Structure formats: C-alpha cells, structure tokens
Amino acid sequence: MIGGSAARGDAIMFRKDLITLLLGNPMGVSQIAREVQEPPSQVADDLQHLLRSLKHSDYRPAIEPARCRACGFEFSEAKLTKPSKCPECHSTWVLEPKIGIQSKTQGEPPSK
C-alpha cells in the first residue's frame, strides 16, 4: 500500500506512486483515497497535476467518464470526481469516473 502519512512536500513522489497504482488498474477518486489514506479532495488535486504531467512521460491517461445510470448521460472526462446528480434527468444514480494510466506504446503498431 502507498502510505498517506508522508508530508505534502513529498507530493512529487506521491504522484509517481499514483502511476504505479493506476497502471492498468483504473480506479475512482474515492477508491484511491482509501488506498493511499488521503482525503479525496487532495487525491483529486494530485490527479489533476499528474494528468497534466503525463504529457511529458511514457504514459497516457485512460479515463472512463462519470455516467448517469438512469439515463446514460456521460459527463466530461475533465470531471474526475463523482458528480452529485445528472444535469439531464436529475438522478443521483451516477457512476464515479475511473482513472487509469496506460503506456503510450500499449496498443500502438510496432514502428518500422
């Protein structure tokens, strides 16, 4: 398990640990927060930064957006936390988005 007791000065290391945690293992913010023992708001902030930083790495984000289970409305991939209700049907039966990380070379044809 990734320890959440580290000081926030270790945020860069924590974000690198998130890559390991999410590589091929999509999770919601609440699941990640339980796993690393950090508040969901802090995890969401760290994920936002990590997703921006992935542009300069060998990884890419794999986000399954939040979706309303009542009407099927799909939220933007930019929304990493679970929305409280659907803007279309106002249902609170909303699935949390899943955030994962994949290698950039995964699924690409071999170079010639």
N, C-alpha and C positions, 0 to 999 in steps of 0.2 A: 504494500500500500504506500502511496505517496503521502508523506507526513504534512499536515497542515500547520504544524506548530512553528514553522520557520518564520522569521521576521519578514515583513514585506520587502525588505531590502534584497531578499532572495527571489524577487519576482521573476527575474530572467530565468533563473534555474527552474522555478516552478513552471513557467511556460514551456520550457524544454521538456519537463516531465509530462506535461499535457500531451505533447506529441506522442510520446511513448504510450501513454494511457489510451489515446484516441486512434492510434494507428490500426486501422482495420477493425475498430471496435466503437461504432457510433453510440453516443450516449447523450442524454438530455442534461441540461444545466443542473437540475436537482440531483440527478444520479452522480454527476461529477462532484458536486458539492459534498454529498455524503461520503464519497470515496476519499476525497482529499481533506475532509473536515474543515472546510472553509465556507463562509456564507455564500449563498447563491449569487448575491449581487457582486461579490468580489470575483467569483468564478466567471460571471458574465463579462466583467471588465477585462479580466485576463484573456478570455477567449477572443474578445474583440481585437485586442492588441495582437494576439497570436495569429489570428486570421489575416491581419494586415502584414505581419512579418513573414508569413508563408510564401509571399511573392518572391522573396529573396532566398528561398531554400529549395530542397529537393522534394518538397511535399506540396499538396494542394488540398484545400478543404473539400469535404464531401458532406453537404448539408441536406437533410431531409426536412423541409419546412414544416411548421406547425400546420395542422389541418383540422377543420371542424368535422367531427364525426357525425353530426346531424345532417348537414347539407353538402359537405365535401369542399367547402371554401378553403383554398390554400393561401396561407399567409406568405409574405415576402421572406426570402432566405436571410435577409438582414435582421429579422426578428429572431434573436437567439433564445429569449425566454418565453415561457408559455403565456400566450395572451389570455386575458380574463374571460373574454367572450367573443363570439363571432360577430363581425360587423354586418354580415348578410342576414342571418336568422336569429341573432342574439342568444344563441345557445351557449351554455358554459361547458358543453361537452367537447372540449378542444384537446387534441393530442399535442404533447410537448414536442418541439423540434428536436431532432437528433443531429449532433455534430460529430463528424468523424474526420479522419485525415488519411489520405492515400498518397502513395509515392507518385511523383509525376510520371515516372516511367511505367507504372502499372497500367495495363490495358492499351498501351501505345504499340504500334507495329515496330518491329526492330528496324533500326536505321541501316541504310545500305552503304 
